[in-house]
Amino acid sequence: MLEIKNIKKSFGSLKVLDGVDLKVEKGDVIAILGPSGSGKTTLLRCLNFLEKADEGILTFDGEEYDLPRTSKKAIADMRKKTAFVFQNYNLFENKTALQNVTEGLVIGRKMNKNEAHDIAMKALQKVGLSDRASHYPQQLSGGQQQRVAIARAIATNPKIIFFDEPTSALDPELTGEVLAVMRQLADEGMTMLVVTHEIGFARTVSNRVVFMDGGSIVESGDSRTFFESPREERTRAFLRLIGDSMAE
């Protein structure tokens, strides 16, 4: 479904991505792990053209994109097939939950308002928030706001959803409600690429794990093998550190 080759990205003299290759199959739930500054979020943003890669080829849904030279029209066409969930929700504060979900359907996809309303309500129901449709973001908890953001994503019927640390701003109780929605999407076969620090999610929901450090992929593989018998010492050191912090 999606393949990237040799993605590179620098900010000035700082090399953030150093030749990243990755293949995503339909139905994959891939957790991207790594320390802060390893390039995880930048990789995700380059895949959805929120950042412009310096080099790299992206093949998605049968189309090939030369990342630094892709036209605005091609980017717009690709984004119609994808969705992005941000760590800080990115909701419109002056719009209700329902309006936040319908906005992209009406404005971006030129859908009539009645059809957009029906789709948005189904999406909100899916994330357990149909009773909060008329609430504004400031009237919702962080977990509810992130679930509205997920409803907005699934309302567009994307082929893949990119999640950028969707629970990093939430306390543990609210984290659980967001992860439950993501687990449901995974069970339904949604293809997802998830930058996360949630080791439990990576271990039990994702079918593959990618570990990044220093702008490169150090190790990747199926989730069970990754956690039970990692090949690289750098991966083992990371998992030991994570295990120690969870035990504290």
Long-range contacts (C-beta under 8 A, 24 or more apart in sequence): 1-25, 1-26, 1-28, 1-60, 1-61, 1-159, 1-160, 1-191, 2-47, 2-58, 2-59, 2-60, 2-61, 2-160, 2-191, 2-193, 3-58, 3-59, 3-60, 4-47, 4-56, 4-57, 4-58, 4-59, 5-56, 5-57, 5-59, 6-55, 6-56, 6-57, 7-43, 7-46, 7-53, 7-55, 7-56, 7-58, 7-67, 8-53, 8-54, 8-55, 8-56, 9-39, 9-42, 9-46, 9-51, 9-53, 9-54, 9-215, 10-54, 15-215, 16-42, 16-215, 17-42, 17-43, 17-46, 17-53, 17-215, 18-214, 18-215, 18-216, 19-216, 20-56, 20-212, 20-215, 20-216, 20-217, 21-217, 22-210, 22-217, 22-220, 24-160, 24-191, 24-193, 25-191, 26-159, 26-191, 27-189, 27-190, 27-191, 28-191, 28-192, 28-193, 28-207, 28-208, 29-186, 29-190, 29-191, 29-192, 29-194, 29-205, 29-206, 29-207, 29-208, 30-192, 30-193, 30-194, 30-206, 30-207, 30-208, 30-209, 30-210, 31-194, 31-196, 31-198, 31-201, 31-202, 31-205, 31-206, 31-208, 31-209, 31-210, 31-223, 32-193, 32-194, 32-195, 32-196, 32-209, 32-210, 32-212, 33-196, 33-197, 33-199, 33-202, 33-209, 33-210, 33-211, 33-212, 33-238, 34-211, 34-212, 34-213, 34-218, 34-238, 35-213, 35-238, 38-212, 38-213, 38-214, 38-215, 39-212, 39-214, 39-215, 39-216, 40-195, 40-212, 41-164, 41-165, 41-195, 43-195, 43-212, 44-84, 44-162, 44-164, 44-193, 44-195, 45-164, 47-162, 47-193, 48-78, 48-79, 48-82, 48-84, 48-162, 49-75, 49-78, 49-79, 50-84, 60-160, 61-159, 80-108, 80-109, 80-156, 81-158, 81-159, 81-160, 82-158, 82-159, 82-160, 82-161, 82-162, 83-152, 83-153, 83-154, 83-156, 83-158, 83-160, 83-161, 83-162, 84-153, 84-161, 84-162, 84-164, 85-146, 85-149, 85-150, 85-153, 85-161, 85-162, 85-163, 85-164, 85-166, 86-149, 86-164, 86-166, 87-164, 87-165, 87-166, 87-168, 87-169, 88-169, 89-137, 89-142, 89-145, 89-146, 89-148, 89-149, 89-169, 90-149, 91-137, 91-145, 91-148, 91-149, 92-137, 93-136, 93-137, 93-138, 94-136, 95-136, 96-133, 96-134, 96-135, 96-136, 97-124, 97-129, 97-132, 97-133, 97-134, 97-135, 97-136, 97-137, 97-140, 97-148, 97-151, 98-124, 98-133, 98-134, 100-137, 100-148, 100-149, 100-152, 101-148, 101-151, 101-152, 101-155, 102-155, 103-152, 104-152, 104-155, 104-156, 105-155, 105-156, 109-156, 119-155, 120-151, 120-155, 122-155, 123-151, 123-152, 123-154, 123-155, 124-148, 124-151, 126-151, 126-154, 126-181, 126-184, 127-151, 127-154, 127-181, 128-177, 128-181, 141-174, 142-169, 142-170, 142-171, 142-174, 143-170, 143-173, 143-174, 143-175, 143-177, 143-178, 144-177, 146-170, 146-174, 146-178, 147-177, 147-178, 147-181, 150-178, 150-181, 150-182, 150-185, 154-185, 154-190, 159-191, 160-191, 160-192, 160-193, 161-185, 161-190, 161-191, 161-192, 161-193, 162-192, 162-193, 163-192, 163-193, 163-194, 163-195, 163-196, 164-195, 165-195, 165-196, 165-197, 166-194, 166-196, 167-196, 167-197, 167-198, 168-197, 179-205, 199-242, 199-246, 202-227, 203-227, 211-235, 211-238, 213-238
